[in-house]
Amino acid sequence: MTTQLTCQGNQLRLEGELTFMTVNKLYDRGPALMDSLQTIIIDLQNVSRCDSSALALLISWQRYASHCSKSITFAHVPQQLLAVAEVCGIKEHFKQFLQRVD
């Protein structure tokens, strides 16, 4: 399966697998798309599989956004990714960037 990153409005949508085999090509593409946005929502609804490299990717994007004084939120984060964050001991840090669903 291919991994895709598309921009629609202020949303960056990730689709497919976010694994060690796929995230490398996304590291620079995300910030390039973020440059024209002030408020960023990363939508992970169509992510089919992820591992710890997905968490590293999202944290690097969060740091980039923070460095550029941009607001970033992660939406539809898969349970699998939250479990990885918990095992890594950073779930509480990561949770502050999750989109709230009422």
C-alpha positions in Angstrom: 0.0 0.0 0.0 1.2 3.5 -0.8 1.3 6.3 1.7 -0.1 9.7 0.7 0.0 13.1 2.2 -2.4 15.7 0.7 -3.4 19.2 1.7 -7.0 20.4 1.7 -7.6 23.8 3.3 -5.8 23.8 6.6 -5.8 19.9 6.8 -2.9 17.6 5.9 -4.4 14.2 5.4 -2.3 11.1 5.8 -3.4 7.9 4.1 -2.0 4.4 4.1 0.7 2.8 6.2 3.0 5.0 8.4 5.8 2.6 9.1 9.6 2.5 8.9 9.3 1.7 5.2 7.1 4.7 4.4 7.6 7.7 6.7 11.0 8.7 5.4 9.6 10.4 2.3 7.1 12.4 4.4 9.6 14.1 6.8 10.3 17.1 4.5 7.0 17.1 2.6 4.9 17.9 5.7 6.7 21.1 6.7 6.7 22.2 3.0 2.9 22.0 3.0 2.7 23.6 6.5 4.6 26.7 5.4 1.5 28.4 3.9 -0.7 27.5 6.9 -1.0 29.1 10.4 -3.4 26.6 11.9 -2.7 23.0 10.9 -4.8 19.8 11.4 -3.2 16.5 10.7 -5.9 14.1 9.8 -5.0 10.4 10.4 -8.4 8.9 9.7 -7.2 6.9 6.7 -4.1 5.6 8.3 -4.3 1.8 8.0 -1.2 0.8 10.0 1.5 2.6 12.0 4.5 2.0 14.2 6.9 4.0 16.3 8.2 5.8 13.2 4.8 7.4 12.7 5.0 8.8 16.2 8.5 10.2 15.5 7.2 11.8 12.3 4.3 13.5 14.1 6.5 14.7 16.9 9.0 16.2 14.3 6.1 18.0 12.6 4.8 19.2 16.0 8.3 20.6 16.7 8.5 22.3 13.3 5.0 23.9 13.8 6.0 25.1 17.3 9.3 26.5 15.9 7.3 28.4 13.3 4.7 29.6 15.9 2.0 27.6 14.2 -0.9 25.8 15.9 -1.0 22.0 15.1 -3.6 19.4 16.0 -3.8 15.7 15.3 -7.3 14.3 14.4 -8.6 10.8 14.2 -5.4 9.3 15.8 -5.4 5.5 15.6 -5.5 3.6 18.8 -2.4 1.7 17.6 -0.5 5.0 17.6 -1.8 6.0 21.1 -0.6 2.6 22.4 2.9 3.3 20.9 3.0 6.7 22.6 2.0 5.1 25.9 4.7 2.4 25.6 7.2 5.2 24.8 6.1 7.2 27.9 5.0 10.2 25.9 1.2 9.7 25.7 0.5 12.6 28.0 2.7 14.9 25.9 1.1 13.7 22.7 -2.4 14.0 24.0 -2.2 17.8 24.3 -2.1 18.0 20.5 -5.1 15.7 19.9 -8.3 17.2 18.5 -11.1 17.1 21.1 -14.2 15.3 20.0 -17.4 16.3 22.0 
